[in-house]
């Protein structure tokens, strides 16, 4: 296992630890701090695995250059009559990156999305309310656990699509994590 994948695993263990701490915390402000930390670490876990998957398509001809640009979050430019992937960052929506993979590697995209896709949308909505606040937003422990499960189920669906085998971390419990 690569050092980067170990790091991604640490992010989920942190997310689970923060969720557990948030569940038992009595002070409402601290509870929210732990739950927010859990959600953000969970998103970092998801992004880490998306980036790792995207790297599998960096140099190959499996995907068209524009789709590789979305996955790798790089700009695509016309150069001497052909399109080329540049080093210039061009951020893509998480959902777009996920759907590019599913569209290219699943025969039934709707079935591959399952329940996790709706939960991922809910998690994205909550994350956006936290990072672009316009009003107070509180998280519940249940909501955070659903988000963490959606992240793991999403990566599992992508692993099944691309590698034809499940994500090894999928069977792990959402309880526990690091003892914070």
Secondary structure as UniProt FT lines:
FT   HELIX           3..24
FT   HELIX           28..55
FT   TURN            56..57
FT   HELIX           65..72
FT   STRAND          74..79
FT   TURN            80..81
FT   STRAND          82..89
FT   HELIX           94..105
FT   HELIX           109..113
FT   TURN            114..115
FT   HELIX           116..131
FT   HELIX           141..163
FT   HELIX           168..171
//
